[in-house]
Amino acid sequence: MSPTFRSLRSHNYRLYLAGSVVSNVGTWMQRIAQDWLVLSLGGGGAALGITTGLQFLPILLLSPYAGVIADRFPKRRLLQAAQGWMALMSLLLGVLAVSGHAEVWMVYLIAFLFGTGAAFDGPGRQSFVSEMVDPDDVTNAVGLNSASFNLARLVGPALAGLIIGWLGSGPEATGWVILVNAVSYLAVIGQLQRMNTAELHSPEPVARRRGMLREGLGYIRTQPKMLMVLVIVFFVGTFGANFPITSALMATEEFGKGASEFGLLGTVLAVGSLSGALLGARRTRIPLRLIVGAATGFGLSIVVSGFMPTYTLFALTGPIVGFFTITVLNACNATMQTEAAPEFRGRVMAIYMTVLMGGTPLGAPLIGFIGEHFGARTTLYASGALVLFGTLAGVLLLAALRGGIRAVLTPSQAAG
């Protein structure tokens, strides 16, 4: 079997990946539909930012505790419960939109409730990867997960844009797309049910005791490499990965395009992301230089995209941005999973998800505000500059802990 797909030797991982592809297509369809629903209800850049911020706020508030739950209970059951909750929220939003009763405040509320399910899904899903495959295949499985996510991104946004445009581009049209996502969650729930639990590499559940979250934080404080990763992913997730907002503003305000062209931007971004994910799946180790280089490339590519004078040229920068995005995120994710001791993995990944996505309630409204008051292009300049600043801060932190920049970037330290 090709090294790129070696994790598919696992029966349970094959089931999981197949269900994820279906669900991820629905997820990307809803992301486009939800943003377009807000715009069609009269919301602007600030409303888009608030919606995104509210959806990610529960991740900031609840993910650390979800990590404790992930270490205490079977992750397969936790994932089924979280997926079922998100399906219910999608169903509710879809029905409201189709029936013509949706209002912006309702989208805000449901986005927050949807994010509650995502807060418990994230740590469980991230740490469950290492239970389905052999330890040597964790990096590969992380890469294939990202590949499936971005393969869905190739299809989902464009399909959502076409359906919304075909159905008239109004709120009701977005509702049908959101209902498709509600049904897609059944694929993951069903595949999790079909797994052979005897083949899972599940650690013994950690007994409940006081201070489990504090214990996880204390563990991370002793890991310099993890601390650098967390600094970088905070800036990447909080300020860099706001593509639904920046792409929507560039498509509609800067270039005067509609739903189909907006959806296409998500698709071209995924071309680069899929390439980066497949390339990353071939790696067996993650040098620190890869994390730093990919984060730097990510920040620079965002800034460059802001200078593109036409919609076509802006779209052509999408694959480059997507490649660097998925490369840095996969490298950081795999580093956290492989560095973490099994008994801490749920809490470590919960803290990682909190840092990566929990800053969105701050970053998304800020980027939306910048776009509404200073223009769409300024959102890209600001996003890229902040990612570059965060990368430098992460490198300097690790240098201080390890004794100099050379100790961070030399090959001997990179593999450690």
C-alpha positions in Angstrom: 0.0 0.0 0.0 1.2 3.5 -0.8 2.7 5.3 2.2 0.2 8.1 1.6 -2.7 5.8 2.5 -1.1 3.4 4.9 -3.7 4.1 7.7 -6.4 2.5 5.5 -5.0 -0.8 6.6 -7.1 -0.3 9.7 -10.7 -1.5 9.3 -12.0 1.0 11.9 -10.2 3.9 10.3 -11.6 3.0 6.9 -15.1 3.1 8.3 -14.4 6.4 10.0 -12.9 8.1 7.0 -15.8 7.0 4.7 -18.4 8.5 7.1 -16.3 11.7 7.5 -16.2 12.4 3.8 -20.0 12.4 3.5 -20.4 14.5 6.7 -17.6 16.9 5.7 -19.3 17.7 2.4 -22.5 18.6 4.3 -20.4 20.7 6.8 -18.9 22.8 4.0 -22.3 23.2 2.3 -23.7 24.5 5.6 -20.8 26.9 6.1 -21.5 28.6 2.8 -25.3 28.5 3.3 -25.1 29.9 6.8 -23.0 32.8 5.8 -25.2 33.5 2.7 -28.3 33.2 5.0 -26.9 36.0 7.2 -26.1 38.2 4.2 -29.6 37.5 2.6 -31.3 38.5 5.9 -29.6 41.9 5.7 -26.5 41.3 7.8 -23.1 42.7 6.8 -19.5 41.9 7.7 -20.0 42.5 11.4 -23.0 40.1 11.4 -20.9 37.5 9.7 -18.2 38.0 12.3 -20.7 37.7 15.2 -22.2 34.5 13.8 -18.8 32.9 13.4 -17.7 34.2 16.8 -20.8 32.8 18.5 -20.3 29.4 16.8 -16.8 29.1 18.2 -17.4 30.7 21.6 -18.5 27.4 23.2 -15.2 25.9 22.0 -13.4 28.5 24.1 -15.6 28.0 27.1 -16.2 24.2 27.1 -13.3 22.5 25.2 -11.0 22.1 28.2 -13.8 20.4 30.1 -14.7 18.3 27.0 -11.1 17.1 27.1 -11.6 15.8 30.6 -14.7 14.0 29.4 -12.8 12.6 26.5 -10.2 11.1 28.8 -12.9 9.7 31.2 -15.4 8.1 28.8 -15.3 6.1 25.5 -14.6 8.5 22.7 -16.7 6.7 20.2 -19.9 7.2 22.2 -18.9 10.8 22.9 -18.6 11.5 19.2 -21.9 9.9 18.4 -23.6 12.1 21.0 -21.9 15.3 19.7 -22.7 14.5 16.1 -26.3 13.9 17.0 -26.6 17.3 18.7 -25.1 19.1 15.7 -27.5 17.3 13.4 -30.4 18.5 15.5 -29.2 22.1 15.4 -28.7 22.0 11.6 -32.2 20.6 11.2 -33.7 23.4 13.3 -31.9 26.1 11.3 -32.8 24.5 8.0 -36.5 24.3 8.9 -36.5 27.9 10.0 -34.9 29.1 6.8 -37.0 27.0 4.5 -40.2 28.1 6.2 -39.2 31.7 5.9 -39.1 32.4 9.6 -35.4 32.7 10.0 -34.0 36.0 11.5 -30.5 37.0 12.2 -30.8 36.6 15.9 -32.0 33.1 15.4 -28.9 32.3 13.4 -26.8 33.7 16.2 -28.5 31.5 18.8 -28.4 28.3 16.8 -24.8 29.0 15.8 -23.9 29.1 19.6 -25.9 25.9 20.3 -24.2 24.2 17.3 -20.8 25.2 18.7 -21.7 23.6 22.0 -21.8 20.2 20.2 -18.6 21.0 18.3 -16.8 21.8 21.6 -17.3 18.2 22.7 -16.8 16.7 19.2 -13.4 18.3 18.7 -11.3 16.8 21.5 -12.9 13.5 21.1 -12.4 13.3 17.4 -8.8 14.6 17.5 -7.7 12.1 20.2 -9.8 9.2 18.8 -7.5 9.1 15.7 -4.7 7.5 17.7 -7.1 4.8 18.9 -7.9 3.7 15.4 -4.4 3.3 14.0 -1.0 2.1 15.1 1.3 4.7 16.7 3.5 4.9 13.7 0.5 5.8 11.5 -0.9 8.7 13.6 0.8 11.4 11.4 -0.5 9.7 8.3 -4.1 9.4 9.7 -4.1 13.1 10.6 -3.0 13.9 7.1 -5.8 11.7 5.6 -8.4 13.3 7.9 -7.4 16.7 6.5 -7.4 15.3 3.0 -11.0 14.1 3.4 -12.0 17.4 4.9 -10.5 19.3 2.0 -11.8 16.9 -0.6 -15.2 17.8 0.8 -14.2 21.4 0.6 -13.7 21.0 -3.2 -17.3 19.8 -3.5 -19.3 21.4 -0.7 -18.9 25.1 -1.2 -19.4 25.0 -5.0 -22.3 22.6 -4.7 -23.9 24.9 -2.0 -23.4 28.0 -4.2 -25.0 26.3 -7.2 -28.0 25.0 -5.3 -28.6 28.4 -3.6 -28.3 30.2 -6.9 -30.6 27.6 -8.6 -33.2 28.0 -5.9 -33.3 31.8 -6.1 -30.5 32.9 -3.7 -32.9 33.8 -0.9 -33.1 32.6 2.7 -35.3 29.7 1.8 -32.7 28.4 -0.7 -30.0 28.3 2.0 -32.4 26.3 4.2 -32.4 23.3 1.8 -28.7 23.2 1.8 -28.5 23.3 5.6 -31.0 20.4 5.8 -28.7 18.3 3.6 -26.0 18.8 6.2 -28.4 17.7 9.0 -28.8 14.4 7.2 -25.1 13.9 6.5 -24.3 13.5 10.2 -26.0 10.1 10.1 -23.0 8.8 8.0 -20.5 9.4 10.8 -22.9 8.2 13.6 -23.6 4.9 11.6 -20.0 4.2 10.8 -19.0 4.7 14.5 -21.6 2.2 15.4 -20.2 -0.4 13.0 -16.7 -0.3 14.4 -15.0 -3.3 15.9 -14.2 -2.1 19.4 -11.8 -5.0 20.0 -9.4 -3.4 17.4 -9.4 0.0 19.0 -6.2 1.0 20.9 -8.2 2.7 23.7 -6.4 3.6 26.9 -8.0 2.8 30.2 -10.5 5.6 31.1 -9.0 8.0 33.6 -10.7 7.9 36.9 -12.5 11.0 38.0 -10.6 13.2 40.4 -10.2 16.8 41.4 -7.9 19.0 39.3 -7.8 17.0 36.1 -7.9 20.1 33.9 -5.3 21.8 36.0 -3.2 18.6 35.7 -3.4 18.7 31.9 -2.3 22.4 31.8 0.6 21.6 34.1 1.7 18.8 31.8 1.7 21.1 28.8 3.8 23.7 30.6 6.5 21.1 30.8 6.6 20.6 27.0 8.4 23.5 25.2 7.5 22.2 21.7 3.8 22.1 22.6 4.0 25.7 24.0 5.5 27.0 20.7 2.8 25.2 18.7 0.0 26.7 20.9 1.3 30.2 20.4 1.4 29.8 16.6 -2.0 28.1 16.2 -3.6 30.8 18.4 -2.7 33.4 15.8 -3.4 31.1 12.8 -6.8 30.2 14.1 -7.8 33.5 15.7 -6.7 35.9 12.9 -5.7 33.9 9.9 -8.3 31.2 9.3 -11.3 33.5 8.8 -11.9 32.6 5.2 -15.7 32.6 5.3 -15.6 36.2 6.3 -12.7 37.5 4.2 -13.9 35.5 1.1 -17.5 36.7 1.5 -16.4 40.3 1.8 -14.0 40.1 -1.1 -16.5 38.3 -3.4 -19.5 40.6 -2.6 -18.1 44.0 -1.8 -14.7 44.1 -3.6 -15.7 42.2 -6.8 -19.5 42.4 -6.8 -20.0 38.6 -7.2 -22.9 36.3 -6.1 -23.4 33.0 -4.3 -21.8 30.8 -6.9 -18.6 32.8 -7.1 -18.4 33.0 -3.3 -18.8 29.2 -3.1 -16.1 28.7 -5.8 -13.6 30.6 -3.6 -13.9 27.9 -1.0 -13.4 25.2 -3.7 -10.1 26.7 -5.1 -8.8 27.2 -1.5 -9.4 23.4 -1.0 -7.3 22.5 -4.1 -4.2 23.7 -2.2 -5.4 22.3 1.1 -5.9 18.8 -0.4 -2.5 18.9 -2.0 -0.9 19.9 1.3 -2.8 17.2 3.2 -1.8 14.4 0.9 1.8 15.6 1.0 1.7 15.7 4.8 0.3 12.2 5.0 3.5 10.9 3.6 5.6 12.3 6.4 6.7 10.2 9.3 8.0 13.0 11.5 7.3 16.8 11.8 10.4 19.0 11.9 9.9 22.3 13.8 11.3 24.1 10.7 8.2 22.8 8.8 5.9 24.4 11.3 7.7 27.7 11.3 8.1 27.8 7.5 4.5 26.8 6.8 3.2 29.4 9.3 5.3 32.1 7.7 4.2 31.1 4.2 0.6 31.2 5.4 0.9 34.8 6.7 2.7 36.0 3.6 0.2 34.4 1.2 -2.8 36.0 2.9 -1.2 39.5 2.6 -0.3 38.8 -1.1 -3.9 37.8 -1.9 -5.1 41.1 -0.6 -3.3 42.9 -3.4 -4.9 40.9 -6.2 -6.8 43.4 -8.4 -9.4 41.1 -10.0 -11.6 38.2 -8.8 -9.8 35.7 -11.1 -6.3 36.6 -9.7 -7.7 36.6 -6.1 -9.1 33.1 -6.7 -5.8 31.9 -8.1 -4.1 32.7 -4.9 -6.5 30.4 -3.1 -4.6 27.2 -3.6 -1.4 28.7 -2.3 -3.2 30.0 0.9 -4.9 26.6 1.2 -1.6 24.7 0.9 0.1 26.6 3.7 -3.0 26.6 5.9 -3.3 22.8 6.0 0.4 22.2 6.1 0.8 24.3 9.3 -2.4 22.9 10.9 -1.6 19.3 10.2 2.0 19.7 11.4 0.8 21.3 14.6 -2.0 18.7 15.2 0.3 15.7 14.6 3.0 17.2 16.9 0.5 17.6 19.7 -0.8 14.1 19.3 2.5 12.3 19.0 4.2 14.3 21.8 1.3 13.7 24.3 1.3 10.8 26.7 -1.8 8.6 26.1 -3.4 9.4 29.5 -3.2 13.1 28.8 -4.1 13.0 25.1 -7.8 14.0 25.4 -6.9 17.0 27.6 -3.9 18.0 25.4 -6.0 18.0 22.3 -8.8 19.8 24.0 -6.4 22.6 25.0 -5.1 22.6 21.5 -8.6 22.9 20.0 -9.4 25.7 22.6 -6.4 27.7 21.5 -6.8 27.0 17.8 -10.6 27.7 17.5 -11.4 29.3 20.8 -9.9 32.6 19.8 -12.4 32.9 16.9 -15.0 34.8 19.1 -12.3 37.5 19.4 -10.8 37.3 15.9 -14.0 36.8 13.7 -15.8 39.9 15.0 -12.6 41.9 14.8 -12.0 40.9 11.2 -15.7 41.6 10.4 -15.4 45.0 12.0 -12.3 45.8 10.0 -13.9 44.7 6.8 -17.0 46.8 7.4 -15.2 50.0 8.3 -11.9 49.8 6.4 -12.6 47.6 3.4 -12.3 43.9 2.5 -8.7 44.1 1.5 -7.7 45.4 4.9 -9.0 42.3 6.5 -6.4 40.3 4.6 -3.5 42.6 5.3 -4.3 42.6 9.0 -4.8 38.8 9.1 -1.6 38.0 7.5 0.4 40.5 9.5 -0.9 39.0 12.8 -0.1 35.5 11.7 3.5 36.5 11.0 3.7 38.2 14.4 2.4 35.1 16.1 4.9 32.9 14.3 7.8 35.1 15.4 6.4 35.1 19.0 6.3 31.3 19.0 9.8 30.9 17.8 11.1 33.4 20.3 9.3 31.6 23.1 10.8 28.2 22.2 14.3 29.9 21.8 14.0 31.3 25.3 13.1 27.8 26.7 15.7 25.9 24.6 18.6 28.4 24.6 18.6 30.2 21.3 17.2 30.4 17.8 19.7 27.8 16.4 18.4 25.3 19.0 14.9 25.7 17.5 15.7 25.3 13.8 18.6 22.9 13.7 17.7 19.4 12.4 18.8 17.7 15.6 16.3 19.7 17.6 13.6 19.6 14.9 13.1 15.9 15.3 13.0 16.0 19.0 
